[in-house]
């Protein structure tokens, strides 16, 4: 808009105060944009909680197995099992949102529950034996 005379200010233009969210177009990794010639690289989705759950679940099971050789390992296994259960459930919740890591999260918390079970069953068995006066049968 040009002013009608040289000393006049131009008319004010209304500014839109609300942003309009345009739907994002899915782009393939390395697909060039039409107007700029640059490549857009989409980051891969990660579910760190699921990965941590899987790692701690495997460590917990390994410590239970090595606990037959050196009993000290068995006393540490419950901690890794508990962390695997907690992060596995968090990772499964995140997987429902992001769509990645559901199998790793489920495997992690299942291994965590198995670790806790293998940790608690011998302790419960010992309590039963000790409460009956040392004779099980």
ZAGUMI-234481 format. One line per field, with one value per atom (N, C-alpha, C): residue number from 1; residue in three letters; atom name; x negated, y negated, z. Coordinates in Angstrom, 2 decimals, m for minus. Atoms other than C-alpha are relative to their C-alpha. Layout:
! ZAGUMI-234481
seq c(NUM	...) $
type c(Ala	...) $
atom c(CA	...) $
xx c(X	...) $
yy c(Y	...) $
zz c(Z	...) $
! end
This chain:
! ZAGUMI-234481
seq c(1	1	1	2	2	2	3	3	3	4	4	4	5	5	5	6	6	6	7	7	7	8	8	8	9	9	9	10	10	10	11	11	11	12	12	12	13	13	13	14	14	14	15	15	15	16	16	16	17	17	17	18	18	18	19	19	19	20	20	20	21	21	21	22	22	22	23	23	23	24	24	24	25	25	25	26	26	26	27	27	27	28	28	28	29	29	29	30	30	30	31	31	31	32	32	32	33	33	33	34	34	34	35	35	35	36	36	36	37	37	37	38	38	38	39	39	39	40	40	40	41	41	41	42	42	42	43	43	43	44	44	44	45	45	45	46	46	46	47	47	47	48	48	48	49	49	49	50	50	50	51	51	51	52	52	52	53	53	53	54	54	54	55	55	55	56	56	56	57	57	57	58	58	58	59	59	59	60	60	60	61	61	61	62	62	62	63	63	63	64	64	64	65	65	65	66	66	66	67	67	67	68	68	68	69	69	69	70	70	70	71	71	71	72	72	72	73	73	73	74	74	74	75	75	75	76	76	76	77	77	77	78	78	78	79	79	79	80	80	80	81	81	81	82	82	82	83	83	83	84	84	84	85	85	85	86	86	86	87	87	87	88	88	88	89	89	89	90	90	90	91	91	91	92	92	92	93	93	93	94	94	94	95	95	95	96	96	96	97	97	97	98	98	98	99	99	99	100	100	100	101	101	101	102	102	102	103	103	103	104	104	104	105	105	105	106	106	106	107	107	107	108	108	108	109	109	109	110	110	110	111	111	111	112	112	112	113	113	113	114	114	114	115	115	115	116	116	116	117	117	117	118	118	118	119	119	119	120	120	120	121	121	121	122	122	122	123	123	123	124	124	124	125	125	125	126	126	126	127	127	127	128	128	128	129	129	129	130	130	130	131	131	131	132	132	132	133	133	133	134	134	134	135	135	135	136	136	136	137	137	137) $
type c(Unk	Unk	Unk	Unk	Unk	Unk	Unk	Unk	Unk	Unk	Unk	Unk	Unk	Unk	Unk	Unk	Unk	Unk	Unk	Unk	Unk	Unk	Unk	Unk	Unk	Unk	Unk	Unk	Unk	Unk	Unk	Unk	Unk	Unk	Unk	Unk	Unk	Unk	Unk	Unk	Unk	Unk	Unk	Unk	Unk	Unk	Unk	Unk	Unk	Unk	Unk	Unk	Unk	Unk	Unk	Unk	Unk	Unk	Unk	Unk	Unk	Unk	Unk	Unk	Unk	Unk	Unk	Unk	Unk	Unk	Unk	Unk	Unk	Unk	Unk	Unk	Unk	Unk	Unk	Unk	Unk	Unk	Unk	Unk	Unk	Unk	Unk	Unk	Unk	Unk	Unk	Unk	Unk	Unk	Unk	Unk	Unk	Unk	Unk	Unk	Unk	Unk	Unk	Unk	Unk	Unk	Unk	Unk	Unk	Unk	Unk	Unk	Unk	Unk	Unk	Unk	Unk	Unk	Unk	Unk	Unk	Unk	Unk	Unk	Unk	Unk	Unk	Unk	Unk	Unk	Unk	Unk	Unk	Unk	Unk	Unk	Unk	Unk	Unk	Unk	Unk	Unk	Unk	Unk	Unk	Unk	Unk	Unk	Unk	Unk	Unk	Unk	Unk	Unk	Unk	Unk	Unk	Unk	Unk	Unk	Unk	Unk	Unk	Unk	Unk	Unk	Unk	Unk	Unk	Unk	Unk	Unk	Unk	Unk	Unk	Unk	Unk	Unk	Unk	Unk	Unk	Unk	Unk	Unk	Unk	Unk	Unk	Unk	Unk	Unk	Unk	Unk	Unk	Unk	Unk	Unk	Unk	Unk	Unk	Unk	Unk	Unk	Unk	Unk	Unk	Unk	Unk	Unk	Unk	Unk	Unk	Unk	Unk	Unk	Unk	Unk	Unk	Unk	Unk	Unk	Unk	Unk	Unk	Unk	Unk	Unk	Unk	Unk	Unk	Unk	Unk	Unk	Unk	Unk	Unk	Unk	Unk	Unk	Unk	Unk	Unk	Unk	Unk	Unk	Unk	Unk	Unk	Unk	Unk	Unk	Unk	Unk	Unk	Unk	Unk	Unk	Unk	Unk	Unk	Unk	Unk	Unk	Unk	Unk	Unk	Unk	Unk	Unk	Unk	Unk	Unk	Unk	Unk	Unk	Unk	Unk	Unk	Unk	Unk	Unk	Unk	Unk	Unk	Unk	Unk	Unk	Unk	Unk	Unk	Unk	Unk	Unk	Unk	Unk	Unk	Unk	Unk	Unk	Unk	Unk	Unk	Unk	Unk	Unk	Unk	Unk	Unk	Unk	Unk	Unk	Unk	Unk	Unk	Unk	Unk	Unk	Unk	Unk	Unk	Unk	Unk	Unk	Unk	Unk	Unk	Unk	Unk	Unk	Unk	Unk	Unk	Unk	Unk	Unk	Unk	Unk	Unk	Unk	Unk	Unk	Unk	Unk	Unk	Unk	Unk	Unk	Unk	Unk	Unk	Unk	Unk	Unk	Unk	Unk	Unk	Unk	Unk	Unk	Unk	Unk	Unk	Unk	Unk	Unk	Unk	Unk	Unk	Unk	Unk	Unk	Unk	Unk	Unk	Unk	Unk	Unk	Unk	Unk	Unk	Unk	Unk	Unk	Unk	Unk	Unk	Unk	Unk	Unk	Unk	Unk	Unk	Unk	Unk	Unk	Unk	Unk	Unk	Unk	Unk	Unk	Unk	Unk	Unk	Unk	Unk	Unk	Unk	Unk	Unk	Unk	Unk) $
atom c(N	CA	C	N	CA	C	N	CA	C	N	CA	C	N	CA	C	N	CA	C	N	CA	C	N	CA	C	N	CA	C	N	CA	C	N	CA	C	N	CA	C	N	CA	C	N	CA	C	N	CA	C	N	CA	C	N	CA	C	N	CA	C	N	CA	C	N	CA	C	N	CA	C	N	CA	C	N	CA	C	N	CA	C	N	CA	C	N	CA	C	N	CA	C	N	CA	C	N	CA	C	N	CA	C	N	CA	C	N	CA	C	N	CA	C	N	CA	C	N	CA	C	N	CA	C	N	CA	C	N	CA	C	N	CA	C	N	CA	C	N	CA	C	N	CA	C	N	CA	C	N	CA	C	N	CA	C	N	CA	C	N	CA	C	N	CA	C	N	CA	C	N	CA	C	N	CA	C	N	CA	C	N	CA	C	N	CA	C	N	CA	C	N	CA	C	N	CA	C	N	CA	C	N	CA	C	N	CA	C	N	CA	C	N	CA	C	N	CA	C	N	CA	C	N	CA	C	N	CA	C	N	CA	C	N	CA	C	N	CA	C	N	CA	C	N	CA	C	N	CA	C	N	CA	C	N	CA	C	N	CA	C	N	CA	C	N	CA	C	N	CA	C	N	CA	C	N	CA	C	N	CA	C	N	CA	C	N	CA	C	N	CA	C	N	CA	C	N	CA	C	N	CA	C	N	CA	C	N	CA	C	N	CA	C	N	CA	C	N	CA	C	N	CA	C	N	CA	C	N	CA	C	N	CA	C	N	CA	C	N	CA	C	N	CA	C	N	CA	C	N	CA	C	N	CA	C	N	CA	C	N	CA	C	N	CA	C	N	CA	C	N	CA	C	N	CA	C	N	CA	C	N	CA	C	N	CA	C	N	CA	C	N	CA	C	N	CA	C	N	CA	C	N	CA	C	N	CA	C	N	CA	C	N	CA	C	N	CA	C	N	CA	C	N	CA	C	N	CA	C	N	CA	C	N	CA	C	N	CA	C	N	CA	C	N	CA	C	N	CA	C	N	CA	C	N	CA	C	N	CA	C	N	CA	C	N	CA	C	N	CA	C	N	CA	C	N	CA	C) $
xx c(m0.83	0.00	m0.88	0.76	m1.46	0.83	m0.75	m0.53	0.41	m0.51	1.53	m0.82	0.85	m0.71	m1.33	1.32	m4.43	m0.14	0.17	m4.00	0.87	m0.94	m1.33	m0.64	0.45	m1.98	0.84	m0.81	m0.91	1.03	m1.05	2.24	m0.53	0.47	1.73	0.57	m0.38	1.88	0.26	m0.26	3.55	m0.96	0.92	1.13	0.76	m0.68	2.41	m0.70	0.60	1.87	0.07	m0.13	2.79	m0.80	0.76	0.39	0.87	m0.74	1.86	m0.96	0.85	0.41	0.33	m0.14	m0.08	m0.34	0.36	m0.05	m1.35	1.33	m3.57	0.11	0.05	m4.21	m1.08	1.05	m6.01	m1.05	1.09	m9.41	m0.89	0.94	m11.72	m1.37	1.35	m15.23	m0.79	0.80	m17.41	0.80	m0.81	m14.52	m0.24	0.26	m15.40	1.30	m1.16	m13.01	0.06	m0.18	m11.56	m0.52	0.33	m12.26	m1.43	1.31	m15.67	m1.14	1.05	m17.58	m0.77	0.67	m18.61	0.67	m0.53	m18.17	0.48	m0.55	m15.99	m0.22	0.25	m17.09	0.85	m0.84	m14.47	m0.74	0.66	m15.93	0.84	m0.72	m15.05	0.56	m0.64	m12.67	m0.68	0.64	m14.25	0.86	m0.67	m12.78	m1.07	1.13	m15.61	0.43	m0.47	m13.51	0.11	m0.10	m12.84	m1.37	1.36	m16.52	m0.65	0.55	m17.50	0.64	m0.70	m14.85	m0.55	0.54	m16.16	m1.40	1.37	m19.76	m0.01	m0.01	m18.97	0.66	m0.61	m16.73	m0.99	1.02	m19.52	m1.08	1.02	m22.02	0.55	m0.60	m19.60	0.02	m0.02	m19.16	m1.42	1.40	m22.93	m0.53	0.46	m23.55	0.63	m0.62	m21.06	m0.74	0.72	m22.84	m1.39	1.33	m26.27	0.08	m0.19	m24.83	m0.16	0.24	m25.07	m1.49	1.45	m28.86	m0.50	0.41	m29.38	1.25	m1.28	m26.44	0.10	m0.07	m27.38	0.78	m0.73	m26.00	1.51	m1.43	m22.61	0.57	m0.47	m22.36	0.13	m0.09	m22.84	1.10	m0.92	m20.34	1.34	m1.33	m17.18	0.04	0.04	m18.30	0.18	m0.11	m18.71	1.38	m1.36	m15.39	1.02	m0.93	m13.59	m0.09	0.17	m15.07	0.56	m0.53	m14.16	1.52	m1.47	m10.54	0.50	m0.46	m10.19	m0.20	0.26	m11.87	0.71	m0.76	m10.13	1.42	m1.36	m6.71	0.04	0.08	m7.73	m0.24	0.29	m9.17	1.20	m1.20	m5.97	1.02	m0.88	m3.98	m0.48	0.56	m6.33	0.17	m0.15	m6.06	1.40	m1.36	m2.32	0.12	m0.03	m3.02	m0.88	0.95	m6.10	0.06	m0.09	m5.49	m1.28	1.23	m9.01	m0.36	0.56	m10.51	0.95	m0.95	m7.45	m0.53	0.53	m9.11	m1.16	1.12	m12.26	0.50	m0.54	m10.21	0.65	m0.66	m8.09	m1.02	1.03	m11.13	m0.75	0.71	m12.86	0.77	m0.71	m10.08	0.34	m0.20	m9.41	m1.26	1.26	m13.09	m0.19	0.06	m12.88	0.86	m0.87	m9.93	m0.60	0.64	m11.77	m1.16	1.12	m14.83	0.49	m0.54	m12.76	0.55	m0.54	m11.02	m1.13	1.13	m14.32	m0.74	0.63	m15.55	0.85	m0.88	m12.49	0.34	m0.40	m11.65	m0.95	0.87	m14.78	0.11	m0.15	m14.30	1.27	m1.25	m10.68	m0.16	0.25	m11.78	m0.82	0.79	m14.39	0.84	m0.87	m11.79	0.92	m0.88	m9.50	m0.78	0.82	m12.32	m0.33	0.37	m13.40	1.20	m1.18	m9.83	0.52	m0.44	m9.17	m1.02	0.99	m12.20	m1.12	1.11	m14.63	0.37	m0.39	m12.69	1.14	m1.00	m10.76	1.10	m0.99	m9.00	0.50) $
yy c(1.16	0.00	m1.24	1.24	m3.28	m1.16	1.17	m6.55	m0.85	0.80	m8.90	m1.28	1.18	m11.90	0.28	m0.33	m12.01	m0.21	0.24	m13.30	0.89	m0.83	m10.80	1.32	m1.31	m7.66	1.07	m1.07	m4.40	0.53	m0.55	m2.77	1.21	m1.12	m0.30	1.31	m1.32	3.35	0.88	m0.87	5.77	1.20	m1.12	8.40	1.15	m1.18	11.89	0.42	m0.31	12.71	1.48	m1.43	16.39	0.76	m0.80	18.86	1.14	m1.09	21.37	1.17	m1.19	24.85	0.75	m0.73	26.36	1.47	m1.40	30.17	0.29	m0.33	31.52	1.10	m1.00	33.46	1.02	m0.98	36.74	m0.02	0.04	36.66	1.20	m1.10	39.51	m0.54	0.42	39.41	m0.27	0.35	37.61	m0.51	0.50	36.35	m1.51	1.43	32.94	m0.80	0.88	30.09	m0.70	0.54	28.58	m1.43	1.41	24.94	m0.34	0.43	24.96	0.88	m0.88	27.93	0.65	m0.62	28.95	1.32	m1.29	32.43	m0.08	m0.05	32.98	1.41	m1.29	35.76	0.09	m0.19	37.01	0.86	m0.84	38.27	1.25	m1.24	41.85	m0.09	0.01	42.30	1.02	m0.89	43.83	0.08	m0.20	45.26	0.46	m0.29	45.06	0.82	m0.76	46.41	1.49	m1.39	49.60	0.64	m0.53	50.02	0.24	m0.16	49.50	1.20	m1.13	52.01	1.32	m1.22	54.62	0.29	m0.18	54.07	0.46	m0.37	54.23	1.36	m1.32	57.27	1.10	m1.00	59.17	0.07	0.00	58.10	0.70	m0.66	59.24	1.51	m1.45	62.69	0.55	m0.46	62.97	0.08	m0.05	62.13	1.16	m1.17	64.79	1.27	m1.18	67.36	0.07	0.00	66.29	0.13	m0.16	66.38	1.43	m1.39	70.16	0.26	m0.15	69.76	m0.81	0.90	66.81	m0.67	0.49	66.02	m1.51	1.46	62.34	m0.61	0.50	61.84	0.08	m0.18	63.12	m1.12	1.09	60.39	m1.32	1.21	57.71	0.06	m0.19	59.15	m0.69	0.58	57.81	m1.46	1.42	54.22	m0.16	0.08	54.78	0.44	m0.43	56.65	m1.09	1.07	53.80	m1.17	1.08	51.17	0.42	m0.48	53.35	m0.05	0.04	53.58	m1.44	1.40	49.83	m0.62	0.62	48.69	0.74	m0.73	51.44	m0.48	0.50	50.20	m1.44	1.36	46.60	0.05	m0.14	47.68	0.51	m0.49	49.56	m1.13	1.16	46.42	m0.96	0.86	44.39	0.62	m0.67	47.01	m0.16	0.23	46.49	m1.36	1.35	42.84	m0.07	0.15	43.09	1.13	m1.12	46.51	0.82	m0.76	47.80	0.53	m0.54	50.07	0.83	m0.75	52.02	1.39	m1.35	55.43	m0.04	0.12	54.28	m0.31	0.34	52.78	1.21	m1.19	55.89	1.06	m0.98	58.15	m0.43	0.50	55.94	0.21	m0.17	55.96	1.46	m1.43	59.69	0.61	m0.48	60.42	m0.53	0.56	58.13	0.80	m0.82	60.09	1.39	m1.31	63.37	m0.10	0.20	62.00	m0.11	0.14	60.96	1.33	m1.31	64.36	0.96	m0.88	66.25	m0.48	0.53	63.99	0.31	m0.17	64.37	1.45	m1.39	68.07	0.72	m0.67	69.38	m0.61	0.62	66.84	0.49	m0.51	67.93	1.47	m1.41	71.57	0.14	m0.02	70.87	m0.33	0.35	69.20	1.16	m1.15	72.23	1.08	m1.03	74.60	m0.40	0.43	72.51	m0.07	0.10	72.05	1.37	m1.35	75.82	0.70	m0.59	76.42	0.72	m0.58	77.46	1.25	m1.18	80.46	m0.37	0.40	79.87	1.04	m1.06	83.26	0.54) $
zz c(0.00	0.00	0.00	0.13	m1.08	0.56	m0.45	0.63	m1.20	1.12	m1.55	m0.19	0.15	m0.85	0.70	m0.53	0.01	1.50	m1.43	3.61	0.87	m0.75	4.64	0.42	m0.45	6.71	m0.70	0.61	5.13	1.00	m0.85	6.47	0.77	m0.80	9.27	m0.53	0.49	8.39	1.22	m1.15	10.82	m0.03	m0.13	12.11	0.65	m0.52	12.70	1.29	m1.29	16.38	0.34	m0.26	16.22	m1.05	0.96	14.68	m0.50	0.60	12.33	m0.17	0.09	12.67	m1.28	1.23	9.28	0.27	m0.22	9.21	m0.65	0.54	8.77	m1.03	1.05	5.65	0.38	m0.31	6.31	m1.10	0.97	4.67	0.23	m0.10	3.94	0.36	m0.38	5.30	m1.27	1.15	2.81	m1.19	1.10	0.68	m0.14	0.14	m0.79	0.03	0.03	m0.18	m1.34	1.34	m3.31	m0.13	0.16	m2.56	0.41	m0.48	m0.84	m0.51	0.45	m2.20	1.14	m1.14	1.33	0.33	m0.40	2.70	1.44	m1.35	5.75	0.53	m0.62	8.06	1.25	m1.17	10.50	1.01	m1.00	13.76	0.27	m0.30	14.61	1.41	m1.32	17.51	0.90	m0.96	20.61	1.25	m1.27	23.76	0.99	m0.88	26.28	1.20	m1.15	29.15	m0.34	0.41	27.21	m0.13	0.14	26.40	1.36	m1.35	30.05	0.69	m0.61	31.17	m0.52	0.58	28.77	0.53	m0.49	29.85	1.46	m1.41	33.57	0.22	m0.11	33.08	m0.32	0.37	31.35	1.08	m1.07	34.04	1.23	m1.16	36.77	m0.15	0.25	35.19	0.04	m0.03	34.68	1.43	m1.39	38.33	0.77	m0.64	39.43	m0.42	0.48	37.25	0.62	m0.61	38.52	1.51	m1.44	42.04	0.45	m0.36	41.94	0.19	m0.14	41.62	1.19	m1.07	43.95	0.58	m0.54	46.29	0.13	m0.09	46.50	m1.17	1.18	42.97	0.21	m0.21	44.08	0.86	m0.86	46.73	m0.76	0.81	44.04	m1.05	1.13	41.57	0.21	m0.23	43.24	m0.42	0.38	42.63	m1.50	1.46	38.89	m0.47	0.34	38.74	0.27	m0.36	40.49	m0.99	0.98	38.16	m1.37	1.28	35.15	m0.01	m0.08	36.34	m0.15	0.02	36.91	m1.38	1.31	33.70	m1.13	1.01	31.73	m0.13	0.05	32.69	m0.53	0.54	31.98	m1.51	1.43	28.62	m0.79	0.68	27.75	m0.16	0.13	28.46	m1.07	1.04	26.28	m1.38	1.29	23.55	m0.56	0.48	23.37	m0.67	0.59	22.53	m1.24	1.10	20.33	m1.01	0.93	18.80	m0.11	0.07	19.43	1.38	m1.23	22.07	0.84	m0.81	23.21	0.33	m0.26	22.84	0.99	m0.93	24.63	1.41	m1.32	27.47	0.65	m0.56	27.92	0.39	m0.34	27.80	1.26	m1.17	30.36	1.28	m1.27	32.92	0.28	m0.25	32.42	0.60	m0.59	33.07	1.41	m1.35	36.09	0.97	m0.86	37.49	0.23	m0.16	36.86	0.97	m0.91	38.64	1.44	m1.35	41.66	0.50	m0.40	41.69	0.40	m0.34	41.61	1.23	m1.21	44.37	1.23	m1.15	46.63	0.32	m0.24	46.19	0.96	m0.98	47.97	1.40	m1.32	50.78	0.68	m0.56	51.29	0.40	m0.30	51.15	1.29	m1.23	53.86	1.22	m1.11	56.07	0.37	m0.27	55.71	0.74	m0.64	56.65	1.43	m1.34	59.61	0.94	m0.85	60.89	0.42	m0.36	60.90	0.91	m0.90	63.13	m0.71	0.74	60.43	m0.79	0.77	59.11	m0.94	0.99	55.92	m0.12	0.20	55.75	1.31) $
! end
